[in-house]
Amino acid sequence: MKMARWSGILGMSVCCLGAGASGVDAKPPDTEASAESKPQSKPGAVRVIVSKININEASKTDLMQLNGVTAGVAQKIIAYREAHGRFKRAKDLAKVDGVSKDVLEKNNGRITVK
């Protein structure tokens, strides 16, 4: 009886330990091909193309591509631009009512003035 019990335990151990190696292709994935040909984003993730926005010529739709800029804020930027002339620096955007310094920080490098 004891022999049967130990045989069963030994058999189960061998089965469990051997199952990982038997019948499974242990070849590592081709990292060179996968790194170059496949994007590293998760399935279903939205890929955003970051482009610079010239705040002196941008339309309402273009301005709304900036993080934190809603339709109303975009309209205020256009109205300010029409009333006061072209922006000289990107940080001048903070003079517009509704545009906080946080918006400028979120869009650092995306706002351009030409």
Backbone torsions as a table, in degrees:
resi	resn	phi	psi	omega
1	MET	NA	-45.5	178.9
2	LYS	-64.5	-37.3	179.9
3	MET	-63.8	-39.1	179.7
4	ALA	-66.3	-40.3	-179.9
5	ARG	-63.7	-47.0	-179.6
6	TRP	-66.4	-34.9	177.8
7	SER	-64.6	-40.2	178.9
8	GLY	-65.8	-42.8	179.6
9	ILE	-65.2	-44.1	179.4
10	LEU	-63.6	-42.9	179.6
11	GLY	-63.1	-41.8	178.6
12	MET	-65.1	-39.8	-179.8
13	SER	-63.6	-45.1	-180.0
14	VAL	-64.0	-40.5	179.3
15	CYS	-62.3	-48.0	-177.4
16	CYS	-65.8	-43.2	-178.9
17	LEU	-71.6	-35.9	-177.1
18	GLY	-81.4	-18.6	-175.6
19	ALA	-64.9	-30.6	-179.3
20	GLY	-69.1	-30.1	-176.0
21	ALA	-99.0	-24.6	-174.9
22	SER	-86.9	132.1	174.3
23	GLY	74.4	3.7	-179.4
24	VAL	-114.2	132.0	177.9
25	ASP	-74.8	110.8	-176.6
26	ALA	-88.1	13.9	-179.3
27	LYS	-68.7	128.6	179.0
28	PRO	-68.2	153.6	179.6
29	PRO	-64.1	152.2	180.0
30	ASP	-72.9	93.3	-174.4
31	THR	-70.2	-30.5	-179.3
32	GLU	-65.9	-46.1	-179.3
33	ALA	-70.3	-39.9	-176.6
34	SER	-71.3	-31.6	-179.2
35	ALA	-70.9	-31.8	-176.8
36	GLU	-90.4	-36.6	-171.3
37	SER	-96.9	-21.3	-176.4
38	LYS	-110.2	136.0	175.9
39	PRO	-68.3	152.5	-177.3
40	GLN	-90.5	10.5	-179.1
41	SER	-85.4	160.9	179.7
42	LYS	-76.8	151.9	176.8
43	PRO	-60.3	136.1	179.0
44	GLY	85.8	-5.6	179.9
45	ALA	-75.3	146.0	179.1
46	VAL	-91.2	127.1	178.1
47	ARG	-93.3	124.0	-176.8
48	VAL	-105.1	127.2	176.4
49	ILE	-91.0	119.5	-177.0
50	VAL	-89.8	122.1	177.3
51	SER	-128.5	157.3	179.5
52	LYS	-81.4	142.8	179.9
53	ILE	-112.6	120.7	175.4
54	ASN	-83.2	106.8	-173.8
55	ILE	-70.1	-12.1	177.1
56	ASN	-84.2	-17.2	-177.5
57	GLU	-127.6	-3.5	-174.2
58	ALA	-70.1	142.1	174.7
59	SER	-80.2	174.8	178.1
60	LYS	-59.2	-43.3	179.3
61	THR	-63.5	-41.8	179.0
62	ASP	-63.7	-43.6	-179.4
63	LEU	-64.6	-32.2	-179.9
64	MET	-70.5	-11.1	175.4
65	GLN	-75.1	-15.8	177.2
66	LEU	-75.2	142.5	179.6
67	ASN	-64.5	127.1	176.9
68	GLY	88.4	2.7	-179.7
69	VAL	-104.6	113.0	178.1
70	THR	-90.9	179.3	179.4
71	ALA	-61.4	-41.5	180.0
72	GLY	-65.5	-42.3	179.1
73	VAL	-67.2	-39.7	177.6
74	ALA	-60.4	-40.1	178.5
75	GLN	-66.4	-37.7	177.7
76	LYS	-65.9	-36.9	177.8
77	ILE	-63.5	-44.4	179.8
78	ILE	-64.8	-43.0	179.0
79	ALA	-63.2	-41.9	178.5
80	TYR	-63.4	-42.5	-179.8
81	ARG	-62.8	-41.0	179.6
82	GLU	-69.6	-35.5	-177.9
83	ALA	-79.1	-36.5	-172.8
84	HIS	-112.0	-4.5	-179.0
85	GLY	92.5	-174.2	-175.1
86	ARG	-67.2	149.6	174.3
87	PHE	-75.1	140.4	179.3
88	LYS	-92.9	-32.8	179.7
89	ARG	-136.2	156.7	180.0
90	ALA	-62.1	-36.8	-178.2
91	LYS	-70.5	-12.4	175.0
92	ASP	-65.4	-16.5	178.5
93	LEU	-61.6	-24.8	179.6
94	ALA	-67.6	-14.4	177.7
95	LYS	-72.9	-17.8	-178.9
96	VAL	-78.2	131.1	178.3
97	ASP	-61.8	124.7	180.0
98	GLY	103.5	-10.4	177.8
99	VAL	-104.9	113.4	-179.1
100	SER	-93.8	168.0	176.0
101	LYS	-65.3	-24.8	177.1
102	ASP	-62.6	-39.2	178.1
103	VAL	-63.5	-40.8	178.6
104	LEU	-64.4	-39.8	179.4
105	GLU	-67.2	-40.5	179.7
106	LYS	-64.6	-28.7	-176.1
107	ASN	-108.6	21.9	-179.4
108	ASN	-56.1	124.2	-179.6
109	GLY	90.8	-12.4	-179.8
110	ARG	-98.3	-18.2	-178.5
111	ILE	-96.8	128.1	178.4
112	THR	-128.6	157.0	178.7
113	VAL	-128.3	119.1	-179.7
114	LYS	-124.8	NA	NA
